[in-house]
Amino acid sequence: MIIHVVEQGETINSIAGFYGISAERLALDNGIDTQINLAVGETVVILLPEIVYTVQEGDTLESIAVSFNISIMEILRNNPFINDRRYLYPGEMLVIKYEDEKKGTISTNGYVYPFIDMDLLKKTLPFLTYLSVYSHYYTVTGEVISINDMDIIRTARDYGVAPIMVLTGLVGGPQEIIEVIHSILINEDLQDYLIENLISVLETKEYYGVNITTPYILPEDRNLFVGFIRKFSMRLRGEGYKPFITFTRSAFELLTNVNYGELQYDILGELVDNVTIITYEWGFSYGLPPSIVSFGTIGNTIAYALSLIDSNKLNFGYSTIGYVWRLPYFAGTSISQSITYDSAINLARDVNAVINFDEITRASYFQYFSDFEYILRFRDARGINDIVGLVPMYGVEGVAIWNVMYFFYQMWLVINSQFDIRKVIPIRI
């Protein structure tokens, strides 16, 4: 894999010619048009095919997979442009194998909302181990509010992706969720009622496991929280489900090394089957995004987690979302608007911005002027490559991705070229 950084005057055709590959294939791989004007500083991922097959009349994914002794999922990962269709065109070229040697196996956990476009979901599923569906909510009275997720669960299982129910408190803001979970933790009868309601919902669905997200836990509630997770995990396992847990940290905590939610991570890690540590922000944000945190700090956080949690259970999370601020920036009052990678790149092209790369944070950024001055920060192939490189470096299970509501071509190229994707349930298609 080569990550090419676009220079002034370069085009998809000129870049493809330099590397001796097809411009059409390069554009398909990166999800862009061959005629688009590239932004200076944007990245293009170059993958060099080792084995290519030309589709013949009557070929199917199944027949091609058998011929080359590979899985259908591998064909779909190498050729994502066919992922949302079940038919092939005679004459089209499919990559069977790239030149890159794999570094190992990785688990990938993608977060989605239930309203995801199903064609987009099918395009993404070959790259996933787990699909975390956000979210079932519990209330202050222990009720569990279900969602319309049956199609997502069924489709995920078809592709051999384990669907995970995300369970969190039904609240309107951070303070309310603290109060909701406090009410649950101080009342064992309410805990039992919540767990039984959860089991009742699970009995109607095909979830593989349940992931409880952990907000700030009051100091006086932390021992109670451990007791609740012990009860939660035992009950779930007894019914055949896997207990997961997510610890969230804000960018402020990472920057200052202040942890407002210090929990008994070692004990909690023993009680569940899977642990995710993730820093992410939600939509509009008054806070700081993860992309301004030193990359070394992320590594230090993983190293600290590994001192307490089994590496075979540990995943670390990152965001695929960029952020835009209007300048000047005022801490606590300036609002940042979230933006996808594709929208960020299109904006840079439209305003003729030069994209820069911050070596300290491993994030890309550019400034532009409209009615005001703005700055935008996001992660491209360089930042993603550095992040997933932490998996073999620290020997953790994998990554959790907030979120996969759009298809991030470059991210999947980076991951697929370097890792085999772990599957924990059978494929049904």
N, C-alpha and C positions, 0 to 999 in steps of 0.2 A: 504494500500500500504506500502510495505517495500522496502527500497533501501539498498541492500546488497553490501558491499564493499569487493571485492575478496581478500582473503589472500593467502599466499604461499601454493601451493599444492591443492587448491580447484579446482573443476571442476563443470560443469553444473550438472552432476549426483549427486555429493556430496552435492551441494547446494540445489538441488531439494529434495533430501532425508532428509536433515535437516529440511526443511519446510513442508515436507509431501505432496509434489505435484509432478506432472508428469514432468520428465526431458524434454520430447518431447514438452510439452506445454510451459514450461519455456523458452526453446530455441526458439519456434515459437514466443512467445510474445516479446522476446528481439531481434529477427532477427539474431540469431547466430546458429552455428552448435553444436550439442551435443558433438562432438568430438574435438572441438577447444580447444587449450591451452589458458586459460584466462590469461590476464596480471594482475599482482599484483596491486591492487588499482583501477581497473576498476569497474564499477557499474553494478549490475544486478537488475532489478526491479521485485519484487515479488508481484503478485496479487493473492488473494485467492478466488476461485470461490464459490459462494453460490448456484447458480442454473446452472446445466449443462444438456444439451440435446444431445442425440445420434440420429443422422440423420437417418431417415427411408427411405426406397424406396418410391419414389413419393413425398417426401418433397420438398418444395420450401421455399425461404426466406419469401415470403408472407404468406404461410400457418403457418410457425413457429411463425412469428410475431403475427398473429391473435391468435394463441393458447395461447401465453403468454401475450397477450395484451401489446405488446411493438412495437416500430417502427422498420422498416427495418434498418434505420440508426444506431440504438442502437446495433442491431446484428452485423452489419458491424464494428462498433467501437470496440466491444468486441472481434471480431475475424478478425483482419485485414488481415490475410493470405488468406481470401476468397474475399477480396475487389476487386480484379482485375479479378474476374470470376463470372459468373452468374449461376453456377451450383454447386451442393453439392454432396458429395460422401456418400452413405449409410455407416454408421458405424463411421463416423468422429464425434468428440465431439465439440459442440459449447457451449461457455459460454453465458448464458442468463443474468446472473447478478453476479456481484462481491460483496464481503462482504462490501466493503468500502461504507460509507455513503457520499453522495455528499455534498459539501460545498455551492453549489449554481449554478448559471448559468453564463456562460462566452461566450463572443464573441471572435472568433479567425479569424484573417485576414492573409492569407498566400500570399506572393509575389512569382510570377512565371514569367519566360520568355516564349514567345510563342512557343519555341521549346521543351517544356517539353514532356517527354514520356507520352502518353495518358494512358497506363496501370498504371503507377505510379501516375498520376493525379487522376484516379478513386480510387486508394487505399487511397489517402489523403483526398478527398472531404468529406467523412462522418464526418471528424473532423473539418470542416471549416464552418464559418458563411459567410465570404467574401473571394473572390479570387481576388487579385489585380494583373492585367496583366501588366507587364512592357515591353514596354512602347510605347505610342503614343507620338510623338514629335511635338512641334510647332517651327517654324522657325522665324528668325528675321523679315520676311515679313508677319507673321501672318498665314502662311499655316499650316495645320495639316497633318502630315505624318501618314497614316494608316498602320496597320500591319495585318498579316494573323492570325486571332484569332477567327474565327467563330466556329471552332470545340471546342475550349476551353470554349467559352461562352456557347454554347449549352450544353456541358457536365456538366459544373458547375450548370446550371439551372436544369438539370435532377436530380441532387443530392440535390437540395434545397439550393445551395450556390450562393450568390449574386455576380455576376461578376462586378468588379470595374475597369474602365479604369484609368491607371496611365498616367498623362499628365505632361511632362517635356520638357525643352528646348533642341533643337538639337544642341549639342556643342561637342567640343573635349576636354574640360578641365574646371576646376572651374572658371577661369577668363572669359572664353567665355560665360558661362551661366549667369554671372552677367551682361555682356554687352547685351545679348539677351533679358533678362527680362527688363533691363533698357529701351531698345528701344521700347518694347511693352508698358511699363508703362507711358512713356512720350507722347504717341500718342493715344488719345481716339478713333480715327477712326481705328487705327490698332487693338486696343482692340476689338472693335465691329466686325471687320473683322475676327479676331481670333475666337471669340465666335461663330459667324455664321458658320465658317468652321467646328468648333467642333460639332455643332448641326447637320450639314450635315452628318458628319461621324457617329454620334450616331443614326441617323435615319435609317441607313443601318444595325444596330447591335442591340443586346439585352442587352446592359449594364444596370446595376442597378443604377450606379452613376459614377462620375468622381472624381479622387483624384489628386489635384494639389500639387506637391512637392515644398517646399520652400527652395531655396538655400540662400546664403547671399544676402540680399537686401540692397542696398546703403542707407545711412541715408536719403538722399534727396528724395528717392523713397518710403519710408515706408508709408506715407499717401496715396500716389498714389496706392500702393499695396492694401491697405484696400479698396479703392474705386473700384479697379478692381475686388476684391473678392466679393464685394457687387453686382456688375453688373453680374458677373459670376454666383453667387448663384441664383439670381432672375431669370435669363434667364433659367438656368437648371431646377429649380423647375417648371417654367412655362411650360416646355416641359415634365415634369414627371420624371426627374432624380434627384438623391440625390447628393448634393455637399459635397465632402470630402476635407480635407487638411492635409498635413503631414509637421511637423516641424522637421528638422534634426539638431542634435547637434553632434559635433565631440567629441571624447574622450578627446581631449585637453581642450575643453570648460568645460567639466564636471570635469576634474581634477583641473583646475585652477579657476573655477567659473567665467570665462570670457566668455561673450556671445557676439560674433561679429554680430549676426543677430537679436538683440532685436527687436521684433515686438509688435504690439498692440494685444497680444494674447487674451485678454478679448473680444475685439470687433470682432476679427476674429472668435473666438469660438462661438459667437452669430450668425454669418452670415452663418455658415455651419452646416451640420447635424452630422458630425463625424470628430474628431481630433485625429491624431496619432503623438506622439512624439517618435522619434526613433533615435538611434545612430547606424550607421553601416558604414563599410568601403567596398570598391569595389575592389575585386580581389587582385592584387598586391598593396601593400600599403607602403608608406614611413612613414605613421603616426602610431599612437598608436591604438590598437584594444579596443573595449569596455570591453573586459575581464580583463583589467588591472585597471579598475575603481572600487573604493571602492563600495561595495554593498550599504552602507549607503548613498552614493552620489546619487545612482539611486532613492532611496526612497525620498531623499530630492527634487530631480527634479520633481517627481510625486506630492509631497506635494505642491510645488510651482505652478505647472500647475493647481492643483485643486483649488488654491486660485483665479484663473482667468477663469477657464473653467468648465462648467457643467460636473460632474462626469459621467452622463449618456451618454455623447458624447465622453469621453476620453478613448483612448487606448494608451498603451505604448509599444514600440517595442523593440525587442532584436534579436540578430543574432544567427543563428545555425552554423555559420562558425567559425572554429578555425584558428590560425595563427602560422606559423613556421618561426623562425629567425635563421640565422647563426650567431654565436657568434665570436668575441665580437660585441655588438650592438652599433651603432653610430647613435644618434638622427639626423634625417634629411637626412641621406644617406643610412642606412640599409633598405633593402626591405624585407617585410614579405610576405610569400606565403600563400594564403588561403588554407584550408583543411577541408573536411567534418568530422563529428564525426566518421563515420565508418572507414574512412581512417586513422584518428588519432589513433583509437583503434587498428586497424590492424598493424599500424606501431609500436605501443608500444609492441604488442605481438611479432612482428618480431625481434625487437632489444632487447627483454627481459627487457624493461624499467619498472620501478616502477612508477605508476601514483600517484601524490600527489594532495592534495586539499588545496587551499588557502582560509582560512576562511574569510579573509578581502574582497576579490573580489568575492568569491563563484565560482571560476574558477578552473579547474583541469589543471595540467601541468606535463611535464616530460622533461628531457634532455637526449640526446643520442649522440653518436659519430659515424660518418661515415668518409668521407674524412675530415670533419670539425666537430666542436661541434655545436649542434643545441638545441634550446629550443622550445617547442610547448605548446600553451595554448588553451584551449577549454572548453566548458560547457558540462557536462554530466548530468545524472539524478538529482544529488544533486543540481547543479546550476539552472537547469530548474525548479525544485521543489520550490526553493527559489524565483525565479522570478515570477512564476505564483501565488505563495502565496501572492504576493503584490496586486492581484486583489481583494480578499475579505478584505484584510487589509485596503486598501484605498477606497474600494467601487467604483472602476472604471469599465467601461464596459467590457474591455478585453485586449487582447494582439495582436500585429502585429508581424509577424514572417518573418524575412529576412534570408533565403528564404526557400521554400518548394520544391526545385528542386531535392531533394532526400528524401526517406522516413526515418524519424528519429524515429525509433521504441520506444525508451525509452521516448522521449518527449511526444508522443501521449499516452503512457501508463500512464504517470504522469498526464497529463491533463484529460484524459477520466476517470480515477479512482476517480477524485475529483470534476469534474464539468459536468453539462449537457451543451451541445453545443447549443448555441442559433441559431435558424434559422429565417430569416426575409423574405424569399420567399417560396412558396409552393414547395414540392418535386414532381418531375414528373415521377419517376420510380416506 
